Amino acid sequence: MNFIKNIISTLPDIKPTPVLPIDDVCKNNDIENLELFGLIWLDSNVEGTRETEQQLRSIINRLKNFQDVKQCQQYIEERSENDRLVLIVNGRLGKEIVPSIHKLRQVISIYVYCMDQKDNEEWALKFEKVKAVIVKLDELVSHIQSDHEIQKKVEEPLLMNIYTTNADKSTIEVQGEFIFFQVLIDCLLRLKSTDADKNELIKTCQHSHKGNPIEMDNIREFEQDYSSDKALWWYTKESFFYKTLNGALHTQNIDMMFLYRAFISDIHRQLQENQAKNCLQVYRSQKMSSDELNVLKQSIGQYISINSFFSTSTDQKQARSFLGVADKSSDLQRVLFKIHADPKMVTTKPFADISSLSFYSTEAEVLFMLGSIFHLQSVDRDPTDGHIWIIKMSLCGDDEHDLKNVLIYMKEQTGSGETNLQTLANVLWKMGKLDFAKKYLERFLQQLLPNDPLRGTLYEDLGNLTSQAGDYDMSVEWHQKSIEFKTENKLPIDPIDSFFIITTRKPFSVVLDEARSHLALE
């Protein structure tokens, strides 16, 4: 209980927090990184035809060409370990780059496209991630496509937050991530969407899929024909919708999550309407690094929040088949999740068999809502196949775990009913995402009428936020705007606002303490 008090006591305070590094902000907004999977083609004489590029981009939209080994290697090494990269390389350059990058987690497969198959097989097939040495272009495209069908199911990173019941100070930050993701999703689901948001999403997707006629057709169809009762159909269809939404959730791209919120809400509603009535045993195959597996081994008995929609199957045999055969030279571990899901546990995070609503109606898919929480019960080797790890989990309700009181408190801070951009900004602010909080406060200002009383509060918030970010000159300007607006509209002025303006440009937290001391003396 003391731990819960510690978290609650820190959440609402306005204290200096680290400003997000500009690189992180750029990476989060980088339009190139809207999807998890990327395709790299390294060839000193690369002259891929437009038709070939279109074929490849219909499989993996993000395609980048390189002619220089060093530039290509640097690009690969700078990618996140949560990226999933497929490399096409010729024989000569492959000999040079493959030994250097084949062990990187972000590289999942390599294809050697060359003129001399036999000679290149001698060196290339010694590396486990080299899937094929190919001389015909149509075979290359076909091979990448068939392999990618499996990669989507087992290579997609599993983004999760773990709540440790017997936590100490070193894990409070992790616990905060667990809590705030739950609150962020709750806030987004209650934030009304507009036609302008949908148009912005469509324009963003059109920009990132320019030159990809298949996806441009999908975007056009989505724009014209989407309806809320087809949300799961679109989510399961192999198209930009699934790829960019999933990419946004895995990278926690706030801007894209914001634009997708109406469609996340539609999926949530369809899962609720089709909520499973009976207990289910479901399965999910996954490949993960030894480090990732060790984190789970050390978290037995704890609670896990899955920060994306969680796709599973009622068919254990099919799930196992996706794992393929073991490779002793690889660091990747083959994992099979066995999950017990009791509908009685469901309060806000539904799950459902979506076969009848899916684009692929023959798949026995059970989908869990974004942010579903599971109790991790065990991590053991499979008695029938020692190369597979069996991870057993059970679905939890919001009331079952020890964070119940914290989540209730946090959700009370965002109120009940419909939220607005100020609510979202405050959640982002408390998460330490100051740049995003500022962006959505300013976005809200643009939507308000010139004399809307909320403007005064937003000016105050922006003044406090920019002070916290260390921009004291801008903070003074925002507080000045707040005073001027409230004076013009005959609204009450907070004494703290006035005190801030007449003091030197100090951090707002310091000025706040001085003001309180000053008022206490009066």
C-alpha positions in Angstrom: 0.0 0.0 0.0 2.9 2.3 0.7 4.1 1.8 -2.9 0.7 2.9 -4.2 0.8 6.0 -2.0 4.3 6.8 -3.4 3.1 6.7 -7.0 -0.1 8.7 -6.3 1.9 11.3 -4.4 4.2 11.9 -7.4 1.6 11.9 -10.2 -0.2 15.2 -9.9 2.7 17.4 -8.9 4.2 20.0 -11.3 7.9 19.3 -11.0 10.7 19.7 -13.5 11.0 16.6 -15.7 13.4 15.8 -18.4 12.6 17.4 -21.8 12.3 14.8 -24.5 15.5 14.7 -26.6 14.8 16.3 -30.0 15.9 13.0 -31.7 13.1 11.1 -29.9 10.5 13.7 -31.0 11.8 13.6 -34.6 11.8 9.8 -34.6 8.3 9.6 -33.3 7.0 12.0 -36.0 9.2 10.6 -38.8 6.8 9.7 -41.5 9.2 7.1 -42.8 8.7 5.1 -39.6 5.0 4.6 -39.6 5.4 0.9 -40.0 7.4 -1.8 -38.2 8.7 -3.7 -41.2 11.2 -2.2 -43.6 12.9 -3.4 -46.8 16.5 -2.5 -47.7 18.0 -3.1 -51.1 21.8 -2.9 -51.2 23.4 -3.1 -54.7 26.1 -0.9 -56.3 24.2 -1.1 -59.6 20.7 -1.1 -58.2 18.4 -0.3 -61.1 15.1 -1.7 -59.8 12.3 -1.1 -62.2 9.3 0.8 -61.0 7.2 -2.3 -61.4 9.6 -4.3 -59.2 9.6 -1.6 -56.5 5.8 -1.6 -56.6 5.7 -5.3 -56.2 8.0 -5.2 -53.2 6.2 -2.2 -51.6 2.9 -4.1 -51.9 4.5 -6.5 -49.4 6.5 -4.1 -47.2 5.8 -0.5 -48.0 9.0 1.0 -46.4 11.7 0.5 -49.1 15.1 2.1 -49.0 17.8 1.7 -51.6 21.6 1.9 -50.9 24.7 1.6 -53.1 27.3 2.0 -50.4 28.0 -0.6 -47.8 29.0 1.8 -45.0 26.0 4.0 -45.4 23.7 0.9 -45.5 25.3 -0.6 -42.4 25.1 2.7 -40.5 21.4 3.0 -41.4 20.7 -0.5 -40.1 22.7 -0.1 -36.9 20.8 3.1 -36.1 17.4 1.5 -36.4 15.6 0.5 -33.2 15.7 -3.1 -32.0 11.9 -3.0 -32.4 12.3 -2.4 -36.1 12.0 -5.4 -38.4 14.3 -5.2 -41.4 14.5 -7.4 -44.5 17.7 -7.0 -46.6 18.2 -7.7 -50.3 21.9 -7.6 -51.3 24.1 -8.8 -54.2 26.8 -11.4 -53.8 29.8 -9.1 -53.7 28.4 -6.6 -51.2 26.7 -9.4 -49.2 30.1 -10.9 -48.4 31.1 -7.6 -46.9 28.0 -6.6 -45.0 26.3 -9.8 -43.9 28.9 -10.8 -41.3 28.6 -7.4 -39.7 24.8 -7.1 -39.4 23.4 -10.6 -39.3 23.3 -10.8 -35.5 21.5 -7.4 -35.1 18.0 -8.0 -33.6 16.4 -5.6 -36.1 17.6 -7.7 -39.1 15.1 -10.6 -39.5 16.0 -12.0 -43.0 18.5 -11.6 -45.8 18.1 -12.5 -49.5 21.2 -12.7 -51.8 20.1 -11.7 -55.3 22.9 -12.5 -57.7 24.0 -13.9 -61.0 26.1 -16.8 -59.6 23.9 -18.8 -57.2 26.3 -21.7 -56.6 29.4 -19.7 -55.5 27.3 -17.3 -53.3 25.5 -20.2 -51.6 28.9 -21.4 -50.3 29.4 -18.3 -48.0 25.8 -17.1 -47.6 24.0 -20.2 -46.3 26.4 -20.3 -43.3 24.4 -17.4 -41.9 21.1 -18.4 -40.4 19.2 -15.2 -41.4 20.1 -15.7 -45.1 16.8 -17.2 -46.3 17.7 -17.8 -50.0 20.3 -17.1 -52.7 18.2 -16.2 -55.8 18.9 -15.4 -59.4 15.4 -14.7 -60.7 13.6 -11.5 -59.8 10.1 -13.1 -59.7 11.4 -15.8 -57.4 12.9 -13.1 -55.1 9.6 -11.3 -54.8 7.7 -14.6 -54.3 10.1 -15.7 -51.6 9.9 -12.4 -49.7 6.1 -12.5 -49.8 5.7 -16.1 -48.5 8.3 -15.6 -45.7 6.7 -12.3 -44.7 3.3 -14.0 -44.1 5.0 -15.9 -41.2 7.2 -13.0 -40.1 4.1 -10.8 -39.4 2.9 -13.4 -37.0 6.0 -14.2 -35.0 8.5 -11.4 -35.6 6.3 -8.5 -34.7 7.7 -7.2 -31.4 5.5 -7.7 -28.4 5.3 -4.4 -26.6 4.4 -4.7 -22.9 4.7 -3.0 -19.6 5.2 -5.1 -16.5 3.8 -4.2 -13.1 5.8 -5.7 -10.2 3.8 -6.1 -7.0 6.8 -5.9 -4.7 8.4 -2.9 -6.4 11.1 -0.7 -5.1 12.2 2.8 -6.0 14.2 1.5 -9.1 11.0 0.2 -10.7 8.6 3.2 -10.0 9.4 4.7 -13.4 8.3 1.4 -15.1 5.2 1.2 -13.0 4.4 4.8 -14.1 4.6 3.6 -17.8 2.2 0.8 -17.0 -0.3 3.2 -15.4 0.0 6.0 -17.9 -0.5 3.8 -20.9 -3.8 2.6 -19.4 -4.9 6.2 -18.7 -3.8 7.4 -22.1 -5.9 4.8 -23.9 -8.9 5.6 -21.7 -8.5 9.3 -22.5 -8.2 8.7 -26.3 -11.3 6.4 -26.3 -13.4 9.2 -24.7 -12.0 11.9 -27.0 -14.4 12.7 -29.8 -13.0 12.6 -33.3 -13.7 15.0 -36.1 -13.7 14.9 -39.9 -10.6 17.0 -39.9 -8.8 14.3 -37.9 -9.8 11.6 -40.4 -8.7 13.8 -43.3 -5.4 14.4 -41.6 -4.9 10.7 -41.1 -5.7 10.0 -44.8 -3.3 12.7 -46.0 -0.5 11.3 -43.8 -1.0 7.8 -45.1 -1.2 9.0 -48.7 2.1 10.8 -48.2 3.9 7.7 -46.7 2.5 5.4 -49.4 3.1 7.6 -52.4 4.3 5.5 -55.4 2.6 2.4 -54.0 -0.5 2.1 -56.2 -2.0 -0.9 -54.3 -2.0 0.9 -51.0 -3.2 4.2 -52.6 -6.2 2.2 -53.9 -6.7 0.9 -50.3 -6.6 4.4 -48.9 -9.0 5.6 -51.5 -11.4 2.7 -50.7 -11.1 3.4 -46.9 -11.8 7.1 -47.4 -15.0 6.4 -49.4 -16.4 3.2 -47.8 -15.2 2.9 -44.2 -18.0 2.5 -41.6 -17.7 1.7 -37.9 -19.1 -1.8 -38.4 -16.2 -2.7 -40.7 -13.4 -1.7 -38.2 -12.3 -5.3 -37.6 -12.5 -6.1 -41.3 -10.1 -3.2 -42.1 -7.9 -4.1 -39.1 -7.4 -7.7 -40.4 -7.1 -6.8 -44.1 -3.5 -6.7 -45.3 -3.3 -3.0 -45.9 -2.0 0.3 -44.7 -4.7 0.5 -42.0 -3.3 -2.5 -40.0 0.4 -1.7 -40.7 0.3 2.0 -39.7 -2.1 1.5 -36.7 0.0 -1.3 -35.4 3.2 0.6 -36.0 1.8 3.6 -34.1 1.0 1.4 -31.1 4.3 -0.4 -31.0 6.3 2.8 -31.3 3.8 4.8 -29.2 3.6 7.4 -31.9 1.3 9.8 -30.1 0.3 11.8 -33.2 -0.8 8.6 -35.1 -2.5 7.2 -32.0 -4.4 10.5 -31.7 -5.5 10.4 -35.4 -6.5 6.7 -35.2 -8.5 7.1 -31.9 -11.9 6.9 -33.6 -11.0 3.6 -35.3 -9.5 2.2 -32.1 -12.8 3.1 -30.5 -14.7 1.3 -33.3 -12.7 -1.8 -32.8 -13.3 -1.6 -29.0 -17.0 -1.4 -29.6 -17.0 -4.3 -32.0 -15.1 -6.5 -29.5 -17.6 -5.5 -26.8 -20.5 -6.4 -29.0 -19.0 -9.8 -29.8 -17.5 -10.5 -26.4 -16.8 -14.2 -25.9 -19.4 -15.8 -23.6 -17.3 -18.8 -22.5 -13.8 -19.4 -21.2 -11.3 -19.8 -24.0 -7.8 -21.3 -24.2 -5.9 -19.5 -26.9 -2.3 -19.5 -28.3 0.2 -17.1 -29.8 3.6 -17.9 -31.3 6.4 -15.5 -30.9 10.1 -15.2 -31.5 12.0 -13.1 -28.9 15.6 -12.5 -27.9 17.1 -14.3 -24.9 17.1 -10.9 -23.0 13.4 -10.5 -23.6 12.7 -14.0 -22.5 14.8 -13.5 -19.3 12.7 -10.4 -18.4 9.6 -12.6 -18.5 11.3 -15.4 -16.5 12.1 -12.8 -13.8 8.5 -11.5 -13.8 6.6 -14.7 -13.0 3.6 -13.8 -10.7 3.5 -10.3 -12.0 1.1 -8.4 -14.3 1.7 -7.6 -17.9 -0.1 -4.9 -20.0 0.0 -5.6 -23.8 0.3 -2.2 -25.4 -1.2 -3.2 -28.7 -4.1 -5.3 -30.0 -3.2 -8.9 -29.1 -3.9 -11.5 -31.7 -4.2 -15.1 -30.7 -5.6 -18.4 -32.1 -7.8 -21.2 -30.7 -5.7 -23.6 -33.0 -2.6 -24.6 -31.0 -1.2 -26.7 -33.9 -1.4 -23.8 -36.3 0.2 -21.5 -33.8 3.1 -23.9 -33.3 3.6 -24.3 -37.0 4.5 -20.6 -37.3 7.6 -21.1 -35.1 9.4 -23.3 -37.6 12.5 -25.3 -36.7 15.1 -24.4 -34.0 18.4 -23.0 -35.0 21.2 -23.4 -32.4 23.2 -20.5 -33.9 20.4 -18.0 -33.3 19.9 -16.0 -30.2 16.1 -15.9 -30.9 14.0 -18.0 -28.7 10.8 -19.8 -29.9 7.9 -19.0 -27.6 4.3 -20.3 -27.4 1.9 -18.3 -25.2 -0.9 -20.3 -23.7 -3.6 -18.0 -22.4 -6.7 -18.7 -20.3 -9.3 -16.0 -20.9 -12.4 -15.9 -18.7 -15.1 -13.5 -19.9 -16.0 -12.9 -16.2 -12.7 -11.0 -15.9 -13.7 -8.5 -18.5 -14.6 -5.0 -17.3 -13.2 -2.5 -19.9 -10.9 -4.6 -22.1 -13.0 -7.1 -24.2 -11.9 -10.0 -26.3 -13.7 -11.9 -29.0 -13.5 -14.5 -31.7 -13.5 -12.2 -34.7 -13.7 -14.9 -37.5 -17.1 -13.7 -38.7 -15.9 -10.0 -38.8 -12.4 -10.6 -40.2 -11.2 -10.1 -43.7 -9.9 -13.7 -43.4 -13.0 -15.5 -42.2 -11.3 -18.9 -42.1 -8.7 -18.0 -39.4 -9.6 -18.9 -35.8 -8.5 -15.6 -34.5 -9.3 -14.3 -31.0 -8.4 -10.6 -30.6 -7.8 -8.9 -27.2 -8.4 -5.2 -26.7 -5.4 -2.8 -26.7 -4.1 -2.5 -23.1 -5.3 -5.9 -21.9 -3.7 -7.0 -18.7 -2.5 -10.6 -18.0 -1.2 -12.4 -15.0 2.1 -14.2 -15.9 1.9 -17.7 -14.3 4.9 -19.6 -15.6 7.7 -19.8 -18.2 8.9 -23.4 -18.8 10.4 -25.5 -21.6 7.9 -27.5 -23.7 8.1 -31.1 -22.5 7.5 -32.3 -26.0 10.0 -29.9 -27.7 12.8 -28.6 -25.5 13.5 -25.8 -28.1 10.2 -24.1 -27.4 9.3 -22.1 -24.3 5.7 -22.3 -23.0 4.5 -19.1 -21.3 1.3 -19.4 -19.4 -0.9 -16.3 -18.7 -4.4 -15.6 -17.6 -6.5 -12.6 -18.5 -7.1 -10.1 -15.6 -9.9 -7.7 -14.9 -9.2 -4.1 -14.0 -10.2 -4.9 -10.4 -8.0 -7.9 -9.9 -4.5 -6.5 -9.7 -2.8 -4.3 -7.1 -2.9 -1.3 -9.3 -6.6 -1.0 -9.0 -6.5 2.0 -6.6 -3.9 3.8 -8.7 -5.9 3.4 -11.9 -9.1 4.6 -10.2 -7.3 7.6 -8.9 -5.7 8.5 -12.3 -9.0 8.1 -14.2 -10.7 10.3 -11.7 -8.1 13.0 -12.7 -9.4 12.8 -16.3 -13.0 13.0 -15.2 -15.9 11.0 -16.6 -17.6 11.2 -19.9 -16.1 12.9 -22.9 -12.6 14.2 -22.7 -11.0 17.1 -24.7 -7.5 18.1 -25.9 -6.7 19.7 -22.6 -7.3 16.4 -20.8 -5.1 14.6 -23.3 -2.4 17.3 -23.0 -2.4 17.0 -19.2 -2.0 13.2 -19.4 0.9 13.6 -21.8 2.4 16.3 -19.5 2.4 13.9 -16.6 4.0 11.3 -18.8 6.9 13.7 -19.3 6.0 14.2 -23.0 6.2 18.0 -22.9 6.5 18.6 -26.6 3.3 16.6 -27.3 1.4 18.2 -24.4 2.3 21.7 -25.8 1.3 20.7 -29.3 -2.2 19.5 -28.2 -2.8 22.5 -26.0 -2.0 24.8 -29.0 -4.2 22.6 -31.2 -7.0 23.1 -28.8 -6.5 26.9 -28.8 -6.9 26.9 -32.6 -10.3 25.2 -32.2 -11.8 27.6 -29.6 -13.7 30.8 -30.2 -11.8 34.0 -29.5 -13.7 34.7 -26.3 -14.0 31.1 -25.0 -13.3 31.2 -21.2 -11.2 28.0 -21.6 -8.5 30.1 -23.4 -7.4 31.7 -20.1 -6.8 28.2 -18.6 -5.0 27.0 -21.6 -2.7 30.1 -21.6 -1.9 29.3 -17.9 -1.2 25.6 -18.7 1.1 26.6 -21.5 2.9 29.1 -19.2 3.5 26.4 -16.6 4.5 23.8 -19.2 7.0 26.0 -21.0 8.5 27.0 -17.6 8.9 23.3 -16.8 10.6 22.8 -20.1 13.1 25.6 -19.2 11.8 28.2 -21.7 11.1 31.0 -19.1 10.8 33.8 -21.7 8.0 32.0 -23.5 6.5 31.1 -20.1 6.2 34.8 -19.2 4.5 35.5 -22.5 1.9 32.8 -22.0 1.2 34.0 -18.4 0.9 37.6 -19.7 -1.6 36.4 -22.3 -3.6 34.7 -19.6 -3.8 37.9 -17.5 -4.7 40.1 -20.6 -7.4 37.6 -21.7 -9.0 37.3 -18.2 -8.9 41.1 -17.8 -10.6 41.7 -21.1 -13.2 39.1 -20.4 -13.7 40.0 -16.7 -12.6 36.6 -15.5 -10.9 36.1 -12.1 -7.1 36.2 -12.2 -5.1 33.7 -10.2 -2.7 35.6 -7.8 0.0 33.1 -8.8 -0.3 34.3 -12.4 0.3 37.9 -11.4 3.1 37.0 -9.1 4.9 35.1 -11.8 4.9 38.0 -14.2 6.5 40.5 -11.8 9.2 38.1 -10.6 12.4 37.4 -12.4 12.4 34.6 -15.1 12.7 31.7 -12.8 11.4 28.1 -13.1 7.7 28.1 -12.3 8.1 25.6 -9.6 10.5 28.0 -7.8 8.2 31.0 -8.3 5.2 28.9 -7.1 7.0 28.2 -3.8 7.9 31.9 -3.4 4.4 32.9 -4.1 3.0 30.5 -1.5 5.5 31.8 1.0 4.5 35.4 0.2 0.8 34.7 0.5 1.4 32.8 3.8 3.1 35.9 5.3 0.1 38.2 4.5 
